[in-house]
Amino acid sequence: MKKLLFALIALATISCSQQSIINGTIMAPNGSQIVVYNLATDQSDTVPVVDSTFTFSKKSDIKTLYTLAAITPEGRPTRNSLNLIFEPGTINVNLSELTVEGGNLNGQMQQYTKDVNSVLQSLMVEYKNIVGNSNPNAIDSIFALYQPRINKVAEDLFTANQNNALAIVGKSVFVNEAETVAEIDSILANAKDFVKEFPQFQRTRDQLESVEKSAEGKPFVDFEGENFNGEASKLSDYVGKGKYVLVDFWASWCGPCKEEIPVIKEIYEKYKEKGFDVVGVNISDQKENAVAAIESLGMNWNQIFDANQVAGQVYGVSSIPHIILFSPEGVILHRGLRGEELKAKVAEYLNK
């Protein structure tokens, strides 16, 4: 009997040690929910808010980073969110004040956030002091002064926590600043596999790889969407056919995209009879909204509707509007042109 009792006690102790019990508070009405988002799997659960509190338990997992975020009863996201590691034991979360109590790793993450914010606050003070400075290098010099301090805090966090989710937090600063695939591979070279395989890092690497494959001087990469009639439409239907082609990645909800349309329209009207064409690539949008915008803005050029978001992935488009100019042979001449610079560059080719 004693052996059985001790075995049951030991089993209960092990079971408790493997659970994370999250007790949370938030100033939010009943009907609000907390989204528990697993950043390693891109999967989420929801927990109800009752009388400004919420509670749930999860199997502890110190190698996985989660985000807790509040949404309103109407389903709208709020600014109340923070990252969390499910360490064994009880963790108290205040989503109104964005604080966490419980667990050594969560404590380190809170301190890391404070340290980074302290550096950023100092940077903002310096930035406000130089606003209006005529020296174009002034802002760069300020960032060059403070970036190493943030890097040092992040690198120290990674070095001390290579076997848990704080390694992901520490590497995030460097991955987010990377400009090439080679840089990301170098940044992650000394990290464990669970860090290297972190989805956000992989997405960043994939995006940079797409940019490199579609860099200036490279031949166009084809993709398929659909036209106004719902029929298959490829980029190769327009690019590489003997005309200079301006491809505009846009969406109806994008204010800067709409602001750029008059510029594109002016160029199109000026050169459409001189071996020049424009193709709009509508991404991250509802087709009916896009069609309405096309009509109201007078975008009388061909459009490819990319319902599956393939086009943006192929070209590594991380923000819109994004404009690419192709040669008559389909070679990428320029990426990211806007406004007067776009007008000048098109004129340079078409006025020869």
Residue, then its C-alpha position, 0 to 999 in steps of 0.5 A: m500500500k505504501k509503495l502504491l501511495f508513493a507511486l501515486i504521489a510521484l505521478a501527481t508531482i510529475s503531472c503537475s510539473q509538466q503543466s503550465i497554469i496560466n491565470g490572467t487578468i485584463m480590463a475587458p468586457n465579458g465576451s472578449q477572448i484571449v487568443v493563444y497563438n503557437l508561434a512554432t506551429d501557427q496554430s491558435d486556441t481561444v479562451p473566454v474572458v469572464d469578469s476581467t479574468f481568464t485561466f487555462s492550462k497547457k503542457s509546459d514547453i520551454k522551447t516554444l514561444y506563444t503569443l497571448a492577444a486579446i480580441t473584443p466581443e466583436g472579434r477585433p484585435t486589441r493592443n493587449s498582447l505579449n509573448l509567453i513561454f509555458e514554463p512548469g507551474t503557475i504563471n500570472v499574466n496581466l494583459s492590461e499592464l503587459t506583465v508576467e509573474g512566474g517562471n525564470l524564463n518569462g522573467q528574463m523575457q520581461q527584463y529583456t523587453k525593458d532593456v530594449n525599450s530603454v535603449l529605444q527610448s534613448l534613441m527616440v530622444e536623440y531622434k527628436n533632437i535631430v529632426g529637421n537636421s539638414n545632414p542626411n547622414a544624421i539619422d543613420s549615425i544615431f541608429a549606428l550608435y544605438q543598434p550595437r546596444i540592442n544587439k548586445v542585449a539580444e546576443d547575451l539573451f541568446t548565449a544564456n538560453q540556447n536550449n529554450a525559446l529565449a534563443i528565438v527571441g534573442k535571434s529575432v533582432f538579427v534575423n529581422e535586420a538580415e538583407t540576404v539569405a547568406e546573412i540569415d544562414s550565418i546568423l542561425a549557424n550556431a543555433k539549435d534546430f528548433v530555432k533554425e526551423f522557427p516559422q518566422f525565420q523560415r518565412t524571412r529566409d524564403q522572402l529574401e531568397s525570392v528577392e534574390k532570385s528576382a533581383e535586378g538583372k535576373p530574368f522574370v519569374d512566371f506566376e499564374g493568377e486570373n483575369f477579369n473573367g476568371e480565366a487563367s492569366k500568367l505574367s508571361d502573357y505580358v512580360g518578355k513580349g518585346k515591350y517594356v512592362l511596368v508591373d504594379f503589385w497593389a491592393s484596393w485597401c492600400g492607401p499608398c497604392k492608390e496614391e501611386i496610381p495617378v503616376i502610373k496612369e500618366i506614364y501609361e498614357k504617355y508611352k503606351e503607343k511606344g512599346f510600353d505596357v502596364v500590368g497590375v497584380n492585385i494581391s491580398d484583396q477581395k476581387e470585387n473590391a479590387v474591381a471597384a477600385i480599378e473602375s473608380l481610379g481609371m486603371n485601364w490596363n491589364q490586371i492579374f488577380d492573385a487569389n492564392q498570393v503566389a505572385g507576392q511570394v515569387y517576387g518576395v514582396s513584403s509591402i505594397p505598392h511594389i513596382i518592377l520594371f521589365s525589359p522587352e526581353g523580360v529582364i528585371l531592370h528595376r524594383g521599388l521605383r516610385g513617383e518622380e523616380l519612376k517617371a524619370k527611369v521609364a523616360e530614360y528607356l522610352n525616350k532613347 
